[in-house]
Amino acid sequence: MDFSTIFLALTVLAALIGVAHMIAIASYLQSRGYSINWVFLKLFIFKYIGQYRDLTRRETGRTGRLYYGFVIAMNTTLVMGLVAIAVLA
């Protein structure tokens, strides 16, 4: 197993974690009365991320953990993907 395969696997894992956070954020918003378009969730995720951040700040005074989990997972996906491409070259 070479390094590019390892980094590619880490990229996929981070992306799956990001998708799980995305679904959890949409579910949280829906439980609070927000209308969620589940068919086009991928298109509206940045709108929902902002709504989640604002809602949790109003409720608790702090940004919710799901927001940071999503941001970290997506940044990790980007970095690991770029590393996998660099190792392949």
C-alpha positions as CSV (number, residue, x, y, z in Angstrom):
1,M,0.0,0.0,0.0
2,D,1.5,3.3,-1.1
3,F,1.1,6.7,0.4
4,S,-1.3,8.0,-2.3
5,T,-3.8,5.2,-1.4
6,I,-3.5,6.1,2.3
7,F,-4.1,9.7,1.7
8,L,-7.0,8.9,-0.7
9,A,-8.6,6.7,2.0
10,L,-8.2,9.6,4.5
11,T,-9.8,12.0,2.0
12,V,-12.8,9.7,1.6
13,L,-13.1,9.2,5.4
14,A,-13.0,13.0,6.0
15,A,-15.6,13.6,3.3
16,L,-17.9,11.0,4.9
17,I,-17.5,12.7,8.3
18,G,-18.3,16.0,6.7
19,V,-21.5,14.6,5.1
20,A,-22.5,13.2,8.5
21,H,-22.1,16.6,10.0
22,M,-24.0,18.2,7.2
23,I,-27.0,15.8,7.7
24,A,-26.9,16.4,11.5
25,I,-26.9,20.2,11.0
26,A,-29.9,20.0,8.6
27,S,-31.7,17.7,11.1
28,Y,-31.0,20.1,14.0
29,L,-32.4,23.0,11.9
30,Q,-35.5,21.0,11.0
31,S,-36.1,20.2,14.6
32,R,-36.1,23.9,15.4
33,G,-38.7,24.7,12.7
34,Y,-36.5,25.6,9.7
35,S,-37.6,24.3,6.3
36,I,-34.9,22.0,4.8
37,N,-34.8,20.9,1.2
38,W,-33.4,17.4,1.5
39,V,-33.3,16.8,-2.2
40,F,-31.0,19.8,-2.8
41,L,-29.2,19.6,0.5
42,K,-25.8,19.8,-1.1
43,L,-26.7,23.0,-3.0
44,F,-28.0,24.8,0.1
45,I,-25.5,23.6,2.7
46,F,-23.8,26.9,3.1
47,K,-27.1,28.6,3.7
48,Y,-27.9,26.0,6.4
49,I,-24.4,26.2,7.9
50,G,-24.9,30.0,8.4
51,Q,-28.4,29.4,9.8
52,Y,-27.0,26.8,12.2
53,R,-24.2,29.1,13.4
54,D,-26.6,32.0,13.9
55,L,-29.2,29.9,15.7
56,T,-26.7,28.3,18.1
57,R,-25.2,31.7,18.9
58,R,-28.6,33.0,19.8
59,E,-29.5,30.0,21.9
60,T,-26.3,29.4,23.8
61,G,-24.0,32.4,23.0
62,R,-21.5,30.1,21.3
63,T,-21.3,28.5,17.9
64,G,-22.4,24.8,17.9
65,R,-20.0,21.9,17.7
66,L,-21.5,20.6,14.4
67,Y,-20.3,23.8,12.7
68,Y,-16.7,23.3,13.7
69,G,-16.9,19.5,12.9
70,F,-18.1,20.3,9.4
71,V,-15.5,23.0,8.7
72,I,-12.7,20.8,10.0
73,A,-13.8,17.8,8.0
74,M,-14.1,19.7,4.8
75,N,-10.7,21.4,5.2
76,T,-9.2,18.0,6.0
77,T,-10.8,16.6,2.8
78,L,-9.3,19.4,0.8
79,V,-5.8,19.0,2.3
80,M,-5.7,15.2,2.1
81,G,-7.0,15.3,-1.5
82,L,-4.2,17.7,-2.5
83,V,-1.6,15.6,-0.7
84,A,-2.8,12.5,-2.5
85,I,-2.6,14.2,-5.8
86,A,0.9,15.5,-5.0
87,V,2.1,12.1,-4.0
88,L,0.8,10.6,-7.2
89,A,2.7,13.1,-9.3
